[in-house]
Amino acid sequence: IALLINVRYGIHTGDAFSTGLYETVKLAIKSNFHNNKMFLTGWFLFAYIFVSILSVIIIKSIKRVVVSNALLLSVLVAISVLLITVSITYLSPQYILVKDYKLNFICQVLTGMSFYIFGYVIRNQIYSLLNFYVFILLTVILYVSKSYGFSTQTIMSWSYYPDGLIMSVINALIGIYAVFFISLLITRGIKEIKLLKMIGQNSRTIMAYHLLVYVILDIIASILGDYSLSGTDVYDNHFITKWSIPVYIALGLLLPLIFSILKQKVIGKMKLSGVLQSIKS
């Protein structure tokens, strides 16, 4: 799709392919999936595979050894702290220095595992911790720390943590708290709207394909004569007007969501068909 868009419409989509399948996969991993601008979030999805598998292995392994629940949670918190300390304090500066893609990937995975395991630890308490006044206080703290330069931009995809371990973790936890609190308010206020739940359940698909939707909308705008595709870039350039922004946001959410739902239905029917055939045989 990226190659077709580049050849047909001249939109710069990066270099998605190499000389063969192995070299193409190797190029994507070495480039942190940024060689294909249609799939910039590929780094997250790739790292998440390892994060989820390794985290589950660690949690299950420790549960087999540690009987006490309090001790189990303490050990998991210690592992979470150790992982993110190694990642941000040691691996991140080393990657910035030598630019070795393997270090970047390991840093991504260790950071992700740290939050995954910590999330498992507090999974039963997170909603009881949500409070309006705490939310306001944390928002003020984040605003003040950003105003005074204590909080700057963290870029997990490139293992860039300029604020150091403590502030990077605090900023991330404040962001996580805010997302949970706002999500809770929304679900309490509009319980009947299933769309929000569906968007949350399919967030990875939306993240993966929203840029493709934007490019398709750019192409439609160019066909209508409202936009020139000459010299444009998949990531940096899009058709921006007062009315196009809400359209891009809405369709960037809804079209990947529809695709995901249709895919799930097709897979479900295929599985059902396979079961019926096995019963008949």
Order of alpha helices (4+ residues) and beta strands (2+ residues): alpha-alpha-alpha-alpha-alpha-alpha-alpha-alpha-alpha-alpha-alpha
